[in-house]
Every structure is written in structure tokens, then in C-alpha cells.
Amino acid sequence: MNYKTILSFFQQKRFRFFIPALLVSLLMWFITNLSKEYVKTIPVKIVFSKITPGHLVKCKDTILTVKIQGSGFSLWSSQLKNVVYTIPVNDFKTNWNWQQNQYLFKQILPKNILVVNVTPSTIAYTQFKLEHKKVKVQHHIKVVPKLGYGITKLTLQPDSVLIYGHQKEIKNIKFIKTDSLLFKNRTTAVSGEVSLLLPAEVLQVSEKKISYQYDVERYTQGDFLVPIQLINVPENTEVSIFPKQIHVQFQSPLSVFETYQSQHFLLTVNCSNLENKTALAVELKNIPAGMKNVRLLKKSVTFLVLNK
């Protein structure tokens, strides 16, 4: 058949009726086949729920092979991939049986699909207790206050959690880390929840997330003139130092600045060894809670020894 013959065939009126008739025939064939009953086998994944805290379920079967029956249309239109069946462990003793729980099992499939058979028909499992220990939470949350502000309080709730696993695998775990979070240029409090990062050895944990709160306040600078105390002065010796007071500068939250006083600091000079020295170091022994960037404007004093 040459080119002109083919072109002539497509131009004939009967061809214009042939294509619609062919499409209708194919549609009728498709509908007829979809209306027929078919049998199909699908995998169903098993998961367990209602497990006693601190326990683990051991089961050799993880997949059910389920034979189903239905029309071609119902099998084709239904979501039959990644089907999961949940077995509530504490509702049964040591096994789950298909024949006794058909009603519940059929609820995971569309109503127009018939379950013909389930293999294996009985799922046997055991629940055993895991070892546990309490460990600290090591946070990886960084809050960077804006210039002139500072963090006044950090709260983690809870700050410790129970981890569960096999004894030899969890005995060397000292802490659990949190996910990493970063907050920059903060002028107000930061709070929320953060996930815990569990090592492979940890099979369960009492808390999957913890709450955190960082209180952020404006800071101000202060300055106190603090007297120096002499310690370890040798017997029958009088020591005179200069200066007798030193300026201590610090930063503190604005909300509590007025509560600080000079007597909250303790400055000392150790006089136990005075030989071959011309100056003595000043030590800052006590810093009030909440202060930061505390510094002495003078770190040593001169002295004079007077024998009594």
C-alpha cells in the first residue's frame, strides 16, 4: 500500500466512524474487566502498640501475607500499598490470632474488599523488660543576646531522663544530647521544645523532647569600692597595705541591680609569705550570683611590715 492509498483511506467517511467505535469498544472492554472479581495478595506490615513502658516486644514475624478478593475497580482504586496493622500488645496475652480478630483486621482495608486468608494466622510474641538508667540532658542550644543584654536564667525541664536498653550497651552512656538550636540578637526570653538525639544503643527513652527557657534581660554596669581583708598574717606582725580598698566593676541585670552592695564581695590578700616581695596579689573570693564580667581595677597592693 503506497502513500496515496493510505491517505485516501484516512480521508474516507467510514474511517471517521471507525475511531470512535474503537474507543467505545475499548472502554466497554475496560469496564467489563474492572467489574470482574479478582484475587490478589498484598503484604501488610505489623507494628505493636500499648507496650508497657520500659519493655520491648520480640516477634519473628514482621509481615502478614494477606489474600484479598474484590472487583477490578475496587482493587485498582484502593490504596493497597504500605498497609500497616497495629497489634495492641497489652490487649492480648502472648499472641494475636486472625480468626479471633477478623473484624478489627478488616477495618484497615476498604469495605468492598474481602479478606480471603491471612498468613501466618497467628502472631506469637514476647514482651521483655529492658534495663534502665537515669542520665543528664546535655543541651546544644545557643542563645546570643543583643549587645547590652544577657542571659539571667536557663531552665531545662526535665534536665534528666530515663533511657532503656540492654545493660551492656547503655552502661557507658553518661548523658543524652539535644538537637542543635541557635538564636541570635535576643532581647526577650526564648522558650520552646527541643528533640533529644538518641544513640543507637538506646531503645527507649522516658521523654522524646524537653522544654527549655532562657530568660534574657537588659544589663547595666556597676562599680563598688570594696575593702580588702588580710589573711594568714604571721604572729607578732602587723601588715599595712596600700590601697586598702579597690574598685570592682561588674555587669548585672537591670531588674536586680539595686539589690547588690559592696559587702557582697570578698577581697583578700594572703600575707603568709612576705619575704622578697614588694607587692601582694588581691584575690576575689566571692562574687554575687547573677553578675558577669566582674573585674578588679587594681590587682595588687604594696605593703609595709611592722613588727609588734
Summary of the structure (lengths in Angstrom):
residues: 308
radius of gyration: 39.8
end to end distance: 136.9
largest distance: 137.7
contacts: 785
relative contact order: 0.10
helix: 20%
strand: 53%
